[in-house]
Amino acid sequence: MVEQSIWMQKVTADPGHSSWYVERFRSMARAGDDLAGEARLVDTAVPRGARILDAGCGPGRVGGQLAGAGHDVVGVDVDPVLIEAAEQDHPGPRWLVGDLAELDLPARGITAPFDAIVCAGNVMTFLAPSTRSAVLERFRAHLAPGGRVVIGFGAGRGYEFADFFADAAAVGLEPDLLLSTWDLRPFTDDSTFLVALLHER
């Protein structure tokens, strides 16, 4: 067993947290908010009909958009309430409950590696700190040759960007491109958000 994620600690403390999160994004979708920025970036970075893993998929917002663009999507999240919402709101992809630190999709019958792994929505900052390196290693293990990992999270959330870069390097992932937003603005020393496109060294 791995250390419980910060997200599931929140859910344990507030059992209504997951349902609140689901409704928050359903409300934003009803209001017409643009919720597809992450998916647009990933879509540009892969071939048509790519195999994509939505890691920490939540209620399926990113993976659902990518499936709608014609990609073969698998989504994994530790929270069963979020997976249930993904199944309801975004039918098509395969949505699975699982801890990213123990990710082993071949053991669950999904043997083909992925052209891209997207980890959006500050997922990296909701992991238990002791599992961050394990999660990055699991991402690398599920990549197809030439595949890329796309990770986005904000500053001030307990995971320094420098520590993330060091953890990624330690498991054999190195940056292709660093951005400060999902709409392609350059990453600088002053950036308060990171979007990192990584490949296997």
Beta strands, then each sheet from edge to edge (+ up, - down):
strand 1: 51-55
strand 2: 72-77
strand 3: 94-97
strand 4: 114-119
strand 5: 143-154
strand 6: 173-179
strand 7: 193-200
sheet 1: 3+ 2+ 1+ 4+ 5+ 7- 6+
end
